[in-house]
Amino acid sequence: MTRNVDLVIVGGGPSGISTALHLQAIAPKLSIVVLEKATYPREKICAGGIGARAFRLLEKLRVEVDCPKVPLDAIALRLGGETITTRSPGLGVVVRRVEFDHALARQAIARGIEVRDGCGVTSFAIDDDGVRVLTDVGETYACKAIVGADGVGGVVRRQAGFPQSELRAQVVELDTEAVARDEPRDTVVFDFDDQNLHGYAWDFPTLVGGKPLVCRGAYVIRNLGHDDVRARIDAYLTARGLDPRSYRHKQYAERGWEPGVEIAAPRVILVGEAAGIDIATGEGIGQAIEYGAVAGPYLARAFERQVFGFSDWRATVERHHLGWQLRIRHACYRWFYGPRRQTVERVMPQVPSMFRVAIEDFAGVPISKLALVRGAGQFLAAVAREKMRPDD
Ligand SMILES: Cc1cc2nc3c(=O)[nH]c(=O)nc-3n(C[C@H](O)[C@H](O)[C@H](O)COP(=O)(O)OP(=O)(O)OC[C@H]3O[C@@H](n4cnc5c(N)ncnc54)[C@H](O)[C@@H]3O)c2cc1C
């Protein structure tokens, strides 16, 4: 039997649910169905760090995600043997995705959105009248348009013939007890000390079944070089007096957003990690929620006009704060992890106001103009000092 609905969203992670919530808030009469192949509560390999910006977006819809959270008040960067800590109370939280995603989906369900879990999309076909979506439980949906919110290895991107993206990261994580050299539990740590790592290691405070632990991991950008991500995290643990063999390693990929790469086709748009997230840090939950905040009004307009070409979806994302953030971080990643790494290490401690701006952006608070001007001044002064340095 075929069911007729207006829109099918493939994937019930943060980008899919956020898209459904934002669209329904503007166009409550549309029939939206979110198809999620796993059954909630479902695990997603992820460290769970989320900037307060994402919660501010959800608050605008009066959505409160009711799940355990570790509050964050500081970000520490380990770089060139130094630790640079920037404090900014309430800047974000750390969650467990098994709890967070379920709580977010419950919010959508409570608002009357149909979230069908345990129902994976196997294929779809597009014609002039709409899209026919087939699932692994034998249900078929006929709709006007489809949203690919199905993550890094999603079927929508593949089947719609979007180009294979180049920008991928490999990530491995595990949960351990705390050690003496850990920062306080209100601080997330990004550790760039290993100059040979094309990425970074992290320590995030986390709560596993109510027990305070530390989620540690290594993030490696694949197209910058071939790192054995698992060996890296093991070395990182060993340096902290932890035995890597005692912990369950969880490994997964991430897809970075790439400028100019298409994320829409007639009747199909991609959001969240299906489209691409921040490659510089691998941050993707906040971006996934923000994709939804952009997609909601965009789709509402498409339904109002009954026009589903979606040729301006990429430009719409790029004009939004999300697009600016993705662009800036994309521009930074080669500089940060590339051959000029030692210069970066010297410059970074000299630009504390830039960190302040980045953290304000993460937290979704208005960016302080003073910090912006100071940051630019600090940066120019640091670059001038670099130019005067004798060659290494
Ligand atoms: C190890 C690791 C650590 C990370 N840590 C962080 C972090 O600390 N902070 C941060 O912001 N980001 C982090 N990320 C990135 C973040 O997890 C993702 O960017 C984010 O989950 C993207 O959300 P999404 O909704 O687009 O996709 P997903 O969360 O991947 O959701 C996609 C959903 O689609 C479903 N699906 C897939 N195929 C189908 C199908 N055929 N039919 C139906 N449903 C389907 C999946 O089951 C899944 O539920 C991390 C990633 C990794 C790998």
The ligand as a Tripos MOL2 file, in Angstrom:
@<TRIPOS>MOLECULE
LIG
   53    58     1     0     0
SMALL
NO_CHARGES

@<TRIPOS>ATOM
      1 C1         33.2680   10.0080   16.9100 C.3       1 LIG1
      2 C2         32.4690   11.2500   16.5810 C.ar      1 LIG1
      3 C3         32.4020   12.2750   17.5150 C.ar      1 LIG1
      4 C4         31.6470   13.4180   17.2380 C.ar      1 LIG1
      5 N1         31.5530   14.3800   18.1930 N.ar      1 LIG1
      6 C5         30.8160   15.4850   17.9540 C.ar      1 LIG1
      7 C6         30.6590   16.4690   18.9660 C.ar      1 LIG1
      8 O1         31.1710   16.3540   20.0770 O.2       1 LIG1
      9 N2         29.9330   17.5690   18.6710 N.ar      1 LIG1
     10 C7         29.3340   17.7370   17.4560 C.ar      1 LIG1
     11 O2         28.6820   18.7720   17.2340 O.2       1 LIG1
     12 N3         29.4290   16.7930   16.4840 N.ar      1 LIG1
     13 C8         30.1490   15.6760   16.7130 C.ar      1 LIG1
     14 N4         30.2080   14.7120   15.7530 N.ar      1 LIG1
     15 C9         29.4710   14.8970   14.4890 C.3       1 LIG1
     16 C10        27.9800   14.5800   14.6830 C.3       1 LIG1
     17 O3         27.8320   13.3250   15.2960 O.3       1 LIG1
     18 C11        27.2330   14.5900   13.3570 C.3       1 LIG1
     19 O4         27.6810   15.6600   12.5500 O.3       1 LIG1
     20 C12        25.7250   14.7280   13.5540 C.3       1 LIG1
     21 O5         25.2180   13.5730   14.1580 O.3       1 LIG1
     22 C13        25.0040   14.9630   12.2270 C.3       1 LIG1
     23 O6         23.6220   14.9070   12.4380 O.3       1 LIG1
     24 P1         22.6240   14.4010   11.2880 P.3       1 LIG1
     25 O7         21.2630   14.4690   11.8210 O.co2     1 LIG1
     26 O8         22.9330   15.1110   10.0330 O.co2     1 LIG1
     27 O9         23.0610   12.8770   11.0210 O.3       1 LIG1
     28 P2         23.0030   11.6350   12.0220 P.3       1 LIG1
     29 O10        23.0780   12.0710   13.4200 O.co2     1 LIG1
     30 O11        24.0430   10.6950   11.5140 O.co2     1 LIG1
     31 O12        21.5750   11.0470   11.7960 O.3       1 LIG1
     32 C14        21.2480   10.3760   10.5920 C.3       1 LIG1
     33 C15        20.1050    9.4520   10.8870 C.3       1 LIG1
     34 O13        19.6730    8.8640    9.6600 O.3       1 LIG1
     35 C16        19.3560    7.5250    9.8850 C.3       1 LIG1
     36 N5         19.4370    6.8310    8.5940 N.ar      1 LIG1
     37 C17        20.5380    6.5410    7.8680 C.ar      1 LIG1
     38 N6         20.2030    5.9130    6.7360 N.ar      1 LIG1
     39 C18        18.8470    5.8030    6.7470 C.ar      1 LIG1
     40 C19        17.9190    5.2210    5.8410 C.ar      1 LIG1
     41 N7         18.2990    4.6350    4.7070 N.pl3     1 LIG1
     42 N8         16.6050    5.2960    6.1490 N.ar      1 LIG1
     43 C20        16.1950    5.8990    7.2930 C.ar      1 LIG1
     44 N9         17.0430    6.4340    8.2080 N.ar      1 LIG1
     45 C21        18.3470    6.4030    7.9140 C.ar      1 LIG1
     46 C22        20.4080    7.0580   10.8790 C.3       1 LIG1
     47 O14        19.9950    5.9000   11.5780 O.3       1 LIG1
     48 C23        20.4910    8.2720   11.7890 C.3       1 LIG1
     49 O15        19.6180    8.2080   12.8590 O.3       1 LIG1
     50 C24        30.9740   13.5460   15.9910 C.ar      1 LIG1
     51 C25        31.0410   12.5190   15.0540 C.ar      1 LIG1
     52 C26        31.7870   11.3770   15.3300 C.ar      1 LIG1
     53 C27        31.8430   10.2840   14.3190 C.3       1 LIG1
@<TRIPOS>BOND
     1     1     2 1
     2     2     3 ar
     3     2    52 ar
     4     3     4 ar
     5     4     5 ar
     6     4    50 ar
     7     5     6 ar
     8     6     7 ar
     9     6    13 1
    10     7     8 2
    11     7     9 ar
    12     9    10 ar
    13    10    11 2
    14    10    12 ar
    15    12    13 ar
    16    13    14 ar
    17    14    15 1
    18    14    50 ar
    19    15    16 1
    20    16    17 1
    21    16    18 1
    22    18    19 1
    23    18    20 1
    24    20    21 1
    25    20    22 1
    26    22    23 1
    27    23    24 1
    28    24    25 2
    29    24    26 1
    30    24    27 1
    31    27    28 1
    32    28    29 2
    33    28    30 1
    34    28    31 1
    35    31    32 1
    36    32    33 1
    37    33    34 1
    38    33    48 1
    39    34    35 1
    40    35    36 1
    41    35    46 1
    42    36    37 ar
    43    36    45 ar
    44    37    38 ar
    45    38    39 ar
    46    39    40 ar
    47    39    45 ar
    48    40    41 1
    49    40    42 ar
    50    42    43 ar
    51    43    44 ar
    52    44    45 ar
    53    46    47 1
    54    46    48 1
    55    48    49 1
    56    50    51 ar
    57    51    52 ar
    58    52    53 1
@<TRIPOS>SUBSTRUCTURE
     1 LIG1         1 GROUP 0 **** ****
